Amino acid sequence: MLAINPFVVRWVQGVYKLKNNSMNLTIKIFALVAIFFVGSSFTTATQGVNNWTKLGSKKVSYKLDRDVIRVGAHEGTFKKLKVVVTGGSLNMHKMVVEYGNGSKDNIPLKHNFSKRSDSRVIDLQGNNRVIKDITFWYDTKNKSRRKAQVHVFGKR
């Protein structure tokens, strides 16, 4: 039978433990970096709308289409709007805002939105306005086959 020196056993255990701990540390650092990048990719489109009120969303189809987001007086009055597109890309042709008093504001919003992109800040005529609904005209040329989603935010 072979006699094993206890000092050698402790030394081998110490080396193994050191390697194992440094590998665990490497894995933990890699996981934290990965979580940071994945988490930041989901907030890119909406990070500029933190102090804004979400007025509604619509999932768009793969063709030339028109969608309406109903808002209503219960949401209050707004001075500005912002459009955010997530999930897929789309070509926005125009946007019409109908106010509570029946007047309409035709907003030229010709823009090619990529997924996770947003519009400029849109100032509404007459400042504090009750919005009845917002109508969009758009088409999609989405090669990824993921439907885009349009989100509208308002600022008081």
Secondary structure in CASP SS format (residue, H / E / C, confidence):
PFRMAT SS
TARGET T0000
AUTHOR 0000-0000-0000
METHOD secondary structure of the structure
MODEL  1
M C 1.00
L C 1.00
A C 1.00
I C 1.00
N C 1.00
P H 1.00
F H 1.00
V H 1.00
V H 1.00
R H 1.00
W H 1.00
V H 1.00
Q H 1.00
G H 1.00
V H 1.00
Y H 1.00
K H 1.00
L H 1.00
K H 1.00
N H 1.00
N H 1.00
S H 1.00
M H 1.00
N H 1.00
L H 1.00
T H 1.00
I H 1.00
K H 1.00
I H 1.00
F H 1.00
A H 1.00
L H 1.00
V H 1.00
A H 1.00
I H 1.00
F H 1.00
F H 1.00
V H 1.00
G H 1.00
S H 1.00
S H 1.00
F H 1.00
T H 1.00
T C 1.00
A C 1.00
T C 1.00
Q H 1.00
G H 1.00
V H 1.00
N C 1.00
N C 1.00
W C 1.00
T E 1.00
K E 1.00
L E 1.00
G E 1.00
S E 1.00
K E 1.00
K E 1.00
V C 1.00
S C 1.00
Y C 1.00
K C 1.00
L C 1.00
D E 1.00
R E 1.00
D E 1.00
V E 1.00
I E 1.00
R E 1.00
V C 1.00
G C 1.00
A H 1.00
H H 1.00
E H 1.00
G C 1.00
T E 1.00
F E 1.00
K C 1.00
K E 1.00
L E 1.00
K E 1.00
V E 1.00
V E 1.00
V E 1.00
T E 1.00
G C 1.00
G C 1.00
S C 1.00
L E 1.00
N E 1.00
M E 1.00
H E 1.00
K E 1.00
M E 1.00
V E 1.00
V E 1.00
E E 1.00
Y E 1.00
G C 1.00
N C 1.00
G C 1.00
S C 1.00
K E 1.00
D E 1.00
N E 1.00
I E 1.00
P C 1.00
L C 1.00
K C 1.00
H E 1.00
N E 1.00
F E 1.00
S C 1.00
K C 1.00
R C 1.00
S E 1.00
D E 1.00
S C 1.00
R C 1.00
V C 1.00
I E 1.00
D E 1.00
L C 1.00
Q C 1.00
G C 1.00
N C 1.00
N C 1.00
R E 1.00
V E 1.00
I E 1.00
K E 1.00
D E 1.00
I E 1.00
T E 1.00
F E 1.00
W E 1.00
Y E 1.00
D E 1.00
T C 1.00
K C 1.00
N C 1.00
K C 1.00
S C 1.00
R C 1.00
R C 1.00
K C 1.00
A C 1.00
Q E 1.00
V E 1.00
H E 1.00
V E 1.00
F E 1.00
G E 1.00
K E 1.00
R C 1.00
END
